[in-house]
Amino acid sequence: MATFLLAALFAITMCLESIAYAFYEIKVNKNKSSGIVLIILSLIGLVFPIVIYLSGD
Protein backbone atom coordinates (compact mmCIF):
# COMPACT_ATOMS: atom_id res chain seq x y z
CA MET A 1 0.00 0.00 0.00
CA ALA A 2 2.83 2.40 0.81
CA THR A 3 4.41 1.73 -2.57
CA PHE A 4 1.15 2.56 -4.31
CA LEU A 5 0.80 5.82 -2.40
CA LEU A 6 4.36 6.84 -3.25
CA ALA A 7 3.88 5.96 -6.93
CA ALA A 8 0.56 7.82 -7.08
CA LEU A 9 2.03 10.86 -5.33
CA PHE A 10 4.98 10.92 -7.71
CA ALA A 11 2.69 10.56 -10.75
CA ILE A 12 0.41 13.38 -9.56
CA THR A 13 3.37 15.67 -8.85
CA MET A 14 4.94 15.05 -12.27
CA CYS A 15 1.57 15.54 -13.97
CA LEU A 16 1.04 18.90 -12.27
CA GLU A 17 4.55 20.08 -13.15
CA SER A 18 4.13 19.02 -16.77
CA ILE A 19 0.75 20.73 -17.07
CA ALA A 20 2.19 23.91 -15.57
CA TYR A 21 4.96 23.87 -18.18
CA ALA A 22 2.38 23.18 -20.91
CA PHE A 23 0.47 26.31 -19.89
CA TYR A 24 3.75 28.23 -20.00
CA GLU A 25 4.34 26.96 -23.54
CA ILE A 26 0.83 27.97 -24.58
CA LYS A 27 0.75 31.43 -22.99
CA VAL A 28 4.34 32.71 -23.08
CA ASN A 29 5.85 30.96 -26.08
CA LYS A 30 2.57 30.96 -28.07
CA ASN A 31 3.12 27.29 -28.90
CA LYS A 32 -0.34 25.73 -28.67
CA SER A 33 0.40 22.47 -30.42
CA SER A 34 3.23 21.40 -28.14
CA GLY A 35 1.31 22.60 -25.08
CA ILE A 36 -1.68 20.47 -25.96
CA VAL A 37 0.49 17.44 -26.72
CA LEU A 38 2.30 17.90 -23.42
CA ILE A 39 -0.99 18.04 -21.52
CA ILE A 40 -2.18 14.84 -23.20
CA LEU A 41 1.09 13.05 -22.50
CA SER A 42 1.12 14.16 -18.87
CA LEU A 43 -2.42 12.85 -18.35
CA ILE A 44 -1.41 9.53 -19.91
CA GLY A 45 1.61 9.51 -17.62
CA LEU A 46 -0.70 10.06 -14.66
CA VAL A 47 -3.20 7.34 -15.50
CA PHE A 48 -0.90 4.64 -16.95
CA PRO A 49 1.25 3.85 -13.86
CA ILE A 50 -1.77 3.76 -11.57
CA VAL A 51 -3.71 1.42 -13.87
CA ILE A 52 -0.71 -0.87 -14.34
CA TYR A 53 -0.07 -0.99 -10.59
CA LEU A 54 -3.69 -1.79 -9.79
CA SER A 55 -4.01 -4.43 -12.51
CA GLY A 56 -1.03 -6.34 -11.11
CA ASP A 57 -2.97 -7.46 -8.02
Backbone bond lengths (Angstrom), bond angles and torsions (degrees), N, CA, C in turn:
res aa  C-N    CA-C-N  psi(-1)  N-CA   C-N-CA  omega(-1)  CA-C   N-CA-C  phi
1 M - - - 1.451 - - 1.527 110.86 -
2 A 1.324 116.55 -39.58 1.463 119.69 -179.49 1.518 110.86 -65.84
3 T 1.330 116.23 -35.64 1.466 120.16 178.32 1.520 110.47 -64.72
4 F 1.325 116.09 -41.89 1.462 119.83 178.40 1.522 111.12 -62.55
5 L 1.311 117.43 -43.75 1.465 120.43 -180.00 1.527 111.33 -63.30
6 L 1.320 117.11 -40.52 1.464 120.05 177.86 1.528 111.34 -66.42
7 A 1.327 116.84 -41.59 1.467 120.24 179.25 1.529 110.61 -66.37
8 A 1.316 117.09 -41.66 1.462 120.59 179.08 1.527 111.13 -66.24
9 L 1.320 117.00 -41.09 1.460 121.00 178.98 1.522 110.88 -64.18
10 F 1.332 116.62 -42.23 1.454 120.66 177.62 1.528 110.81 -64.18
11 A 1.325 117.77 -42.89 1.462 121.57 -179.35 1.529 110.86 -64.63
12 I 1.314 117.19 -41.07 1.471 120.73 179.17 1.521 110.47 -66.16
13 T 1.330 117.06 -43.13 1.460 121.03 179.55 1.526 111.55 -61.61
14 M 1.321 116.44 -46.42 1.467 120.45 179.98 1.530 111.16 -66.44
15 C 1.318 117.21 -35.41 1.461 120.46 177.69 1.529 110.45 -64.68
16 L 1.315 117.12 -44.79 1.461 120.52 -179.52 1.526 111.59 -64.98
17 E 1.333 117.00 -40.09 1.463 119.66 177.95 1.526 111.34 -65.99
18 S 1.310 116.90 -40.36 1.465 120.43 179.67 1.523 111.46 -67.47
19 I 1.316 117.08 -39.70 1.466 120.19 178.42 1.529 110.31 -67.29
20 A 1.319 117.29 -37.54 1.467 119.97 177.25 1.526 110.30 -62.82
21 Y 1.328 116.99 -41.34 1.466 119.67 177.62 1.524 111.21 -68.63
22 A 1.321 117.30 -33.77 1.467 120.63 177.40 1.528 110.49 -63.70
23 F 1.326 117.04 -41.61 1.469 119.53 176.96 1.525 111.09 -65.22
24 Y 1.328 116.76 -35.02 1.465 120.39 175.21 1.527 110.11 -62.81
25 E 1.318 116.64 -44.44 1.468 120.54 177.95 1.524 110.97 -60.39
26 I 1.321 116.83 -41.90 1.462 120.48 -177.27 1.523 110.94 -69.82
27 K 1.329 117.34 -46.86 1.474 120.08 -172.88 1.527 113.41 -82.71
28 V 1.312 118.38 -47.74 1.463 121.25 -173.37 1.527 111.38 -84.08
29 N 1.320 116.54 -49.47 1.462 119.91 -176.06 1.524 113.21 -87.49
30 K 1.326 117.51 -4.71 1.474 123.30 179.84 1.537 110.94 55.13
31 N 1.323 115.76 42.28 1.454 121.83 -177.88 1.530 108.39 -117.03
32 K 1.335 115.91 81.13 1.457 120.51 -174.34 1.521 112.87 -68.14
33 S 1.310 117.13 -39.23 1.464 118.83 -174.70 1.524 111.81 -64.24
34 S 1.317 117.58 -45.71 1.460 118.53 179.85 1.531 111.33 -71.46
35 G 1.319 117.83 -31.31 1.461 120.49 176.47 1.516 111.87 -64.22
36 I 1.316 116.20 -42.81 1.463 120.09 179.62 1.526 110.74 -67.89
37 V 1.330 116.67 -42.06 1.467 120.00 178.14 1.522 110.23 -62.86
38 L 1.313 117.33 -40.51 1.459 121.04 179.37 1.526 111.65 -65.24
39 I 1.308 117.86 -38.15 1.468 120.99 176.45 1.521 110.30 -64.03
40 I 1.322 116.99 -44.44 1.468 120.59 179.74 1.529 110.48 -62.93
41 L 1.327 116.75 -45.60 1.462 119.79 -179.96 1.526 112.42 -65.17
42 S 1.327 117.28 -35.77 1.459 118.96 179.64 1.524 111.37 -70.67
43 L 1.325 117.59 -33.46 1.464 119.88 175.69 1.521 111.22 -69.62
44 I 1.322 116.72 -37.82 1.474 119.83 174.53 1.524 109.61 -63.61
45 G 1.324 116.26 -41.84 1.459 120.66 178.45 1.514 113.09 -66.80
46 L 1.311 117.73 -21.01 1.464 121.28 175.70 1.522 110.56 -80.41
47 V 1.308 116.45 -44.97 1.460 121.00 -173.35 1.537 111.75 -78.68
48 F 1.330 117.74 -41.95 1.457 121.92 -172.47 1.533 113.91 -57.77
49 P 1.335 120.80 -50.24 1.476 118.88 -178.92 1.528 112.75 -64.40
50 I 1.310 117.03 -35.27 1.463 120.04 -179.17 1.522 110.20 -68.38
51 V 1.335 117.13 -43.42 1.461 120.98 179.38 1.529 110.45 -65.03
52 I 1.314 117.42 -43.88 1.461 120.84 179.55 1.532 110.38 -63.35
53 Y 1.312 117.15 -41.98 1.473 119.91 179.98 1.533 111.16 -64.25
54 L 1.325 116.59 -42.62 1.453 119.88 -178.32 1.525 112.75 -73.13
55 S 1.328 117.39 -29.18 1.464 118.84 179.96 1.521 112.19 -77.81
56 G 1.313 118.13 -13.69 1.457 121.59 179.56 1.524 113.62 -75.81
57 D 1.303 118.39 -12.66 1.484 121.02 -177.61 1.483 113.40 -79.30
